[in-house]
Amino acid sequence: MKVITDTRTAFARELAPELRQPAGLLFTMMLPFLFLALFAPLLPSMGKGGGGTDPGSPWQWFVPGMLVLLGLSSTAGAGASLLNEMSSGTFERMLVTPLNRAAMLVGRALKEVVVLLTQALLILILLLPTDFRLRPLGALAGLALLTVFGIGIGALSFTLALHSRKQQTLFYGVQQVIFFPLLLLSGVLLPITQDSAPGWLYVLSRINPVTYVVEAERALFDGRFGEMNVLYGVLAAAAVAVLGVAAGIRGMRNASV
């Protein structure tokens, strides 16, 4: 019970500044509008299915991938806020409180996920007037999968921040070196298939866990719950979440004042 209470306390602490000064949060919420404004005019030229694999609207292919892109980009940078707290001394003051350190990490990650889910819901609402077919059960399952994946990536970002405490430029360097390959090799913007991609590029995409999350999201949002892609995506997201939370909790417990 103490872990749950401390998690709620840490979550409220992280969310409260955003609610008191919503300008930064509103600016972050503009990102979905930017995605739609830039990419929507290009979708009709992609033809049905977007990636050439589905018979329906190109939105059905594009939107789930865009949500994963949004989740990866927003939660991967979550550790920057922890770096700022380390620089100001706030983090050290948190460490001497009786709050459970694992709860500190999970509360932070949950705050990032709440912002992510709000952005995702905003995108889905904006797409209602289009020919995007919103399947409620598939959307709920897809958002649940995105939540698990976002918690894992956010926790890994906090772990990287903890290890970059004495050299903060390391955080941004490692983040960019890892982030862009994961993004580009996942097939979020362009399909990477065995027929269209060079062999080495296809192999790299298949060892990228984000690829399986993207494919699972596309299947779920299209109502194809029984596909193996869904199972692979769930396993990939769960593995990222377990790895991230475990590494993050260990890093928080080893952090010193």
Secondary structure as GFF3:
##gff-version 3
##sequence-region A 1 257
A	DSSP	alpha_helix	2	20	.	.	.	ID=ss1
A	DSSP	alpha_helix	22	39	.	.	.	ID=ss2
A	DSSP	three_ten_helix	40	46	.	.	.	ID=ss3
A	DSSP	alpha_helix	58	76	.	.	.	ID=ss4
A	DSSP	alpha_helix	79	88	.	.	.	ID=ss5
A	DSSP	alpha_helix	90	95	.	.	.	ID=ss6
A	DSSP	alpha_helix	101	126	.	.	.	ID=ss7
A	DSSP	alpha_helix	136	163	.	.	.	ID=ss8
A	DSSP	alpha_helix	168	184	.	.	.	ID=ss9
A	DSSP	alpha_helix	199	206	.	.	.	ID=ss10
A	DSSP	alpha_helix	209	221	.	.	.	ID=ss11
A	DSSP	alpha_helix	228	254	.	.	.	ID=ss12
###
